[in-house]
Structures are given as structure tokens and as C-alpha cells.
Amino acid sequence: MAQILDGKKLSAKIRTDLARNVSEMGSKLEGFQPGLAIVQVGAREDSNVYIRMKIRAAKEIGIVANHFKLPRSTTEAELVEKIEELNYDSGVHGIILQLPVESDFPIDEDSAMNSIHPDKDVDGLHHFNAGKLSKGIIGDDTFVPCTPLGCLELIKHTGVQISGKRAVVIGRSRIVGSPISELLKWNNATVTMCHSKTENLQEIVSTADILVVAIRQPQMVKGEWVKHGAIVVDCGINPIPDSTKKSGQALVGDVSYSEVSKVASWITPVPGGVGPMTVAMLMRNTVHAAQKVLDKRLSPSWNIRYLPLKLLDPVPSDIEIAKKQKPKDINVLAAEIGLLHEEVNLYGKKKAKVSLEVLNRLKDVENGKYVVVTGITPTPLGEGKSTTTIGLAQALGSQLNKNIFACVRQPSQGPTFGIKGGAAGGGYSQVIPMDEFNLHLTGDIHAITAANNLLAAAVDARIFHESTQKDEALYSRLVPKKKGVREFSKIQIRRLEKLGITERDPDQLTPEDRTRFSRLDIDPDLITWQRVMDTNDRFLRKITIGQSPTEKGKERTAQFDITVASEVMAVLALTTSISDMRERLGHMVVATSRSGDPVTADDIGVTGALTVLMRDAIQPNLMQTLEGTPVFVHAGPFANIAHGNSSILADKIALKLAGPDGYVVTEAGFGADIGMEKFFNIKCRRSGLRPHAVVLVATIRAIKMHGGGPTVVAGKPLAREYSEEHLELLEAGFSNPRKQIENAGYFGVPVVFALNRFATDTDAEVETTLRLARESGAIDAVCASHWSHGGVGAVDLARSVVQATEAQSDFKFLYSLDMGIYEKIETIAKKIYGADGIELLPEAQAKVELYTKQGFSHLPICMAKTHLSLSHKPELKGSPRGFVLPIRDIRASAGAGFLFPLVGTMSTMPGLPTRPCFVDIDIDPDTLDVTGLF
């Protein structure tokens, strides 16, 4: 007599194990649960029974199962649309389409089934999964149909070895017969598949050691057909008349149980055999799909395709290199690095915005290693920080196969069309498409321009209206009656709270409170908020506004700044969420009242509108390097009056996507005394992120300049000292890199010295430079040629960076926020610049007193000084000593969250040179290719 293969008992054990697995998932990632979507068209009662069974099993295990019941009037297009919606739902890990589909319109079930994403096809019926099964690719990435999978589990449960046995499968459906045949074949059985056209069926069945029957013919297989000792799995379930049953019918299988159980060694009952196992396997597939998602969240592993470089010598122009490399479509790159469809907003085919929701989804993922690229005090030509950032990223990715993100600033169009050119890197280490990177990108800078200028217009308009209206008229217009009712808006309530007015009924305010509420009483001579535009225009440095007769004599002197100098840009770079950005925008000080009080954007009432204009700009922009590694391009604040770093949000999202074994490389503007110091003291203080390593970029050209070499002027040929070997200049000039290495040491972060080698640099000069860097405290010093060789040229640098991030990092800030304004400035001047002290000029001294009174003394310091020297004098090279740093003025960026002392005069609107870059920029009218950018 055959032993019973009890599907109920085995499936119960499987469900218990799955429930434990689901519980463990929740402990690893709070709130995480597998999600199953069951899509049904129509209302067949037999389908409803099966669905209720699946939902009960899911609930028992801890799976969130949702039944999407579509009406009979559903068309195929509507069904596919629903499935596509579920494909993109990150809370759904498995999707099944309940068959048969019952619709008033023709629906191709096969086509509908194939609209389910293969990764969510827990029924295993998608052509992709079926094809992998037919090829024997049965692993973590393949879903097998549930009934065949349940059959296999039952056969294995007997303890009989499948390998070498003769198996016969009766039935060839794509749901049961064909896939179980494949499963048995790939488990090394010799398989014969029979069907309705098979001749000598009984003879073939009699040879089977393992018999699986799925033919939908009640009790077709008789006892005399079956080999003695065979394992028999009956997948059939057929109703037959039975007067003894209350329903008038009984359920039987495709096998005559009473006969076959006498000759078989093992047999499944009907019901209670394969049926419960089918449901259990559906649950297992769903949990498995969820586990794959969870594993990626907790330890991201990218499946990235790198783009090969075709290196040429001599190296072509940047734009020529960029145009010859075809980027991946950005949605492809996004999928490669683990972004979900709903987290990516495409801007064309090669760039995209990335949703901040990534941070919430990956909140439990450990951050990657955080590396900042900075440089020695540069020549006016720049020493290649951007190029090194991109080259290092390419090397870590394409050469060392690390998860790697580069995070860089968005360039202003001012320099792009002016004298400096673009900022996409250079040579074979670039962000592409280079023209889109350097021009409008996704419009962030334009959004900043709009927000900034809306606020500027609001300031002047408020002054105008206050000066032309009496108190009651002004109040009535600010808080008008609508349908006979007067109410304060949300932002007006915030002003009431600021003023300490508790009354919320506009009609109940006293005349004095109405005046306090309505009148900002801005002093036109103390307006600090300027208009901006993203173009170099020297003639807008000082202008007169309000000259029209309609402005009734409210004429005043004003100016335009370049957009990247706007505090809105600094706010964008330092914000951590949309709510945080709204608060910071509201805190921006735009003027001072005649009574000496700061007037903010919140007081003007424009904060909400500014946030709306910046709604999309807050999302980082995803692009790629020449070798196909991901890059976030986001924010580009000035590096003198602001902190000169890309956004905190870009870094945070990148660190989560890269995961604990990955790397994020970001760049700090200007030399280490400016960009790196602000990166640590302002950006890291605000973000809470802790860096693992510093890469200090230098060129022999710049070091020689610091050693007394001839003046380097942009646009003029270099003196011969820079193309010939001069070790004495090198030795003398290393005082600057030595000081910058020392500066990094104040923050407790290890330094890797990266030498950008030029063709004219001699071996002796290179060896001397690297030796001096190591002697000065760099954890390693390496030479890199990423400009001419891409990632291959930065492999040694990448290995050194990996090693440095594993070293001990004892990160600390240079100063405490509890220190006074004077003391914080003095600490930076003495430690970072090497000054003997500071001198506050009268205007600066007055600001110290004002900002202390206004409550801004707790803010960090953002020094605004020349980037061409450690001192305040651009002509002083090397590491000057014996100087006192003069502080001309101090200004507040209360919204961004820092004070910026002015050391000398800072221009916030560049001018165009005699021969601007735009002279060489053009477009091919046939191909629309841009030429002349660099």
C-alpha cells in the first residue's frame, strides 16, 4: 500500500518557515513586508475560492496580499495598464493574474501575463522565466510555476533520488505539464512527456519510476498502468457525480486512487495533495521576490555596464571626446544602480531627476565611504580637481568594480560663455553629455533665478505699497475679505507668531497690532537682496531701478549678481528636505527695517511661492561619466561668498545607493583652505556626514609657481620654467601643499596626494613631488594620468583611496559653534591660512555686534577671500607668514545658515573678456551638435 504524500502537512511546514522568514525581514528593515498583488478580471466563483485561499495563506505568513478585482468590462489595454502600475509599485513584490480571465472583450491572456515584470512574476508564467527554465537556468533570478514546483517538493519529500530515474509526465500545458517535465529533466531524470495524441500511453506509463499526471481526465490512470513502487503525483482535480455528498458531487484526480495506491510506493491524495503545495509555492516565490528586494536595499549590488574608451594620442578636445562616446540611456543607468522606476523623472534620454524618496526607502542601508577631492592653492588655470573627481570615479568603477558615485556642482552659464569654460572635467575624464551638462541641464539655475527675482520684486513692491497707503487700507489689502470673511493665511500666521500677537481673528486685532503686522518699514538703503541672472554682465554691477513715473519716485541704486551667488543656491546646496528648504528660504534676510530689525522672506510672505518654484530643483540630477559610472550634478554655490560644494542631498542619496561597500567622491571648490575647510565646517556639520578621506590634487606647474616661478596668466603662454626641470622651484613651492596637508590634519582625515602629471613634467620632478608629499604627512602620494587615459590612468590613485578609507579617521570640526564670531574667524585665519591674527575693520566690528544682537552668532563661518593665495593678497604665494588678515565686512546668509566675512572686495557679477568663449560656440543646423564648448 502506497504512503501518502500529504500536501497539507508539508505545505503547513513550509508556511511556518516562510512566516519566520518574513518576521526576520521586518527585524532587518523596520516596516518591511512582502507584497502580493492578485489581479482578477470578472467574478468567477471558482476563481474567488482560489483567491480567498491565497489571501488566507498570505495573511498567515505575514504577506500583504491585495486583491485587485476588475470588472468584466475591462479591456486588454486597461488590464495591462493596471499590471504596469503594479510593476512600478515598490511595495508589490509579486503579481499574479488569476486565470481564466473573464471579460466582455477579447483579452490575450498570454500577452497580459507577459506584461508582468519578470522579477514580479511569482506564478513563473512569463516567457522570460519559462525560457530560462527550458535552458536549465534555475536559480535565484528564475521563477518556476507554482504547481510544478510543488510537485517537485513532494517528490523530493519521499527521499527518493530523482537523478537517473525514468519519469513520465502526462499533460503538456505550459502551467503544469511542460514546466514539471523541464524541472525533472534538469534534476537529471530521463523524462517522457505524453499528451492526448500519444500512442501506447499505458505502455509508456508502465515504465515510469516517477509519474506526474495533469491531463484533466477523471481517474484516467488505472492501477494496471503503474509500475510497482512508482511515485505518483496527481495534479488533477475533477468533479464527478456523487449522491452521497451534500453537494451532489465529489472531487477526484486524474488517477484512480483506490487502484493506484495499491501498487505505488507514494501517492498524492485529491484533494489535499498538490493543491495546498501550489499555494505554498506561490507564497514561497513571493517571499523570495521580496527577499531579493530587501537584500538590494540592505546591501546594494550594482549590475552596471561600463563604457569602453577609445584612447587617442594626441588627446582630442573635450567636446570631440564627449561627442564620440555614446552614453547609456539614463533610465538604463538608473536601473543598474538600483533606482526604482517611480524614483526617476526623465529629462530627455540622457539625464534625469532623482526623487528624495530614495532616502526613505534606503534609510536602513549603511552609507558608503565618503571622499572629498580638493586641491592646493591653484594657478588661474586650475589644477584639475573636477577632472580628478571624474577620473577617480571611473577608476573605482570600471577598473576596481566598486559601487561609485561622483557628486559635482552644476556649472554656471556665465563662465561657460565667458572665459573659464565648462566644468564637466576634461580629456578622458568627463561627465557626458558635456553640452547638456554645461548648458541648461534640467533648469535648476533658472528656477533659482526665478525664485530669487520674485523675492527681489516682492521687496520693492512692499516698499512701494507701504509708502502709498495708510495703515488701515494697507491692512485691508493684505488681509482682504473673501465672501464676507477675513482670514489670515498660513504664512501670515507665522508673522503673527513672530510678533507675539496671539489673536487669530483679523477683525479683532488692535490698531497698533494691525500696524505692526502690516508695516515692515524696510530701509531702502539697507536692502541686501539683489536681482540675479546666469550671464556674465559687468554693466549690471550697479544699476538704478524705479525710474518709471509709475513708481512715484521710489528710485534706488541696486545691482545684479550672477545666479550662483544667490543665497537661494546656497540654501539648495545645504538643505536636507523640502520642509527644511522651505524653512531656510523663509529665514533669508533681505533687508533691515528702520528700527534695525532683520526683514526675512517669511515677513514678505513669499516663502511658499519660493518653495514651489524650487520644488523640482531640490531633486539631484543624474548623469554619467565617459565610462558609464553614475554622477549626481546638483547645486553650484559660489566658493567665495558661499561654501562652494555640491548638495548635501546628492551626497546622501549617493551614499545610500552605493551601499556599505561603495564610494562617493565629491569635489570642494577652490583650494583646500577654502573649499575643503567649508566642506568640513559647514557642509559636514549640517549634513551629519563624516568623510573618510581627502584627495589633495596638485600639479608641478602650480607648485613651481608657489616656489617663485613666473606669474601664470590665463590666456597667455606659460614661461619656460614650467616646461623645464626646476627642482629648486619645486622644493621651495612645496610649502603650499605641505600647509594644505596640514590643514586636512586639523580635521583628522587621512590625505591622499594626487599629482596630475603633464607631458613636460620630468621623472625627477615627479619623484621629488611624491616624496615631499609623503614626508609632509600624506598617507600616500600617487601620480595620475586620467586626463589622457581615463579610469586606467587613475587606478593607482583609486587603490590608494580605497586603502585610505580603511585607515583610522578621527574627524572633528575646527571650531565650536558656541565660540564668538570673532573667535571663529580668528581660528580659521590662524590655523588654516597661517595668519598671525585678524583685524576687524569698523564695518565688520559693527556687524559682529549686530549679528550677535540678532542671534546669528551661533552660525558657522564662510570666509570670502581670494582663492589664489593662503593670505588675503593674491600675489603672496607658497605659505605666507607674518600677516594679519583684514576683515572688511561681515554679511549674513541666515537662510543658508552661515556668516560670510569679506576679506577684500568680492565681485558677485563677473564680466566678459575681450574674447569670450562664446566666440567659438556654435551649432550644426543639420545634426544639432554643439561645437566649441570646453
Secondary structure as UniProt FT lines:
FT   STRAND          3..4
FT   HELIX           7..28
FT   TURN            30..31
FT   STRAND          35..41
FT   HELIX           45..61
FT   STRAND          64..70
FT   TURN            72..73
FT   HELIX           76..87
FT   TURN            90..91
FT   STRAND          94..97
FT   HELIX           109..113
FT   TURN            114..115
FT   HELIX           118..120
FT   TURN            122..123
FT   HELIX           127..134
FT   TURN            135..136
FT   TURN            140..141
FT   HELIX           146..157
FT   TURN            158..159
FT   TURN            163..164
FT   STRAND          166..170
FT   TURN            174..176
FT   HELIX           177..186
FT   TURN            187..188
FT   STRAND          190..194
FT   TURN            196..197
FT   HELIX           201..205
FT   TURN            206..207
FT   STRAND          210..213
FT   TURN            218..219
FT   HELIX           223..225
FT   TURN            228..229
FT   STRAND          231..234
FT   STRAND          238..241
FT   TURN            243..244
FT   TURN            246..247
FT   STRAND          249..252
FT   HELIX           257..260
FT   TURN            261..263
FT   STRAND          266..267
FT   HELIX           274..298
FT   HELIX           318..324
FT   HELIX           330..336
FT   TURN            337..338
FT   HELIX           341..343
FT   STRAND          344..346
FT   STRAND          352..354
FT   HELIX           357..361
FT   TURN            362..364
FT   STRAND          369..375
FT   TURN            380..381
FT   HELIX           385..394
FT   HELIX           395..399
FT   STRAND          404..408
FT   HELIX           413..417
FT   STRAND          425..426
FT   TURN            427..428
FT   STRAND          429..432
FT   HELIX           434..438
FT   TURN            439..442
FT   HELIX           444..468
FT   HELIX           471..478
FT   STRAND          481..482
FT   TURN            483..484
FT   STRAND          485..486
FT   HELIX           490..499
FT   HELIX           506..508
FT   HELIX           511..518
FT   HELIX           524..526
FT   STRAND          531..533
FT   HELIX           538..540
FT   STRAND          543..545
FT   HELIX           549..551
FT   TURN            552..553
FT   STRAND          556..558
FT   STRAND          560..562
FT   HELIX           563..565
FT   HELIX           567..574
FT   HELIX           578..587
FT   STRAND          589..593
FT   TURN            594..595
FT   STRAND          598..600
FT   HELIX           601..604
FT   HELIX           607..613
FT   TURN            614..618
FT   STRAND          621..625
FT   TURN            626..627
FT   STRAND          630..633
FT   HELIX           648..658
FT   TURN            660..661
FT   STRAND          663..668
FT   HELIX           672..676
FT   HELIX           677..678
FT   HELIX           679..684
FT   HELIX           685..687
FT   STRAND          693..698
FT   HELIX           700..706
FT   TURN            707..708
FT   TURN            714..715
FT   HELIX           720..722
FT   HELIX           727..733
FT   HELIX           735..746
FT   TURN            747..748
FT   STRAND          751..756
FT   TURN            759..760
FT   HELIX           763..775
FT   TURN            776..777
FT   STRAND          780..784
FT   HELIX           786..789
FT   HELIX           790..794
FT   HELIX           795..805
FT   TURN            817..818
FT   HELIX           821..828
FT   HELIX           829..833
FT   STRAND          837..840
FT   HELIX           842..854
FT   TURN            857..858
FT   TURN            874..875
FT   STRAND          884..887
FT   STRAND          889..893
FT   TURN            894..897
FT   STRAND          898..902
FT   HELIX           917..920
FT   STRAND          922..923
FT   TURN            925..927
FT   STRAND          930..931
//
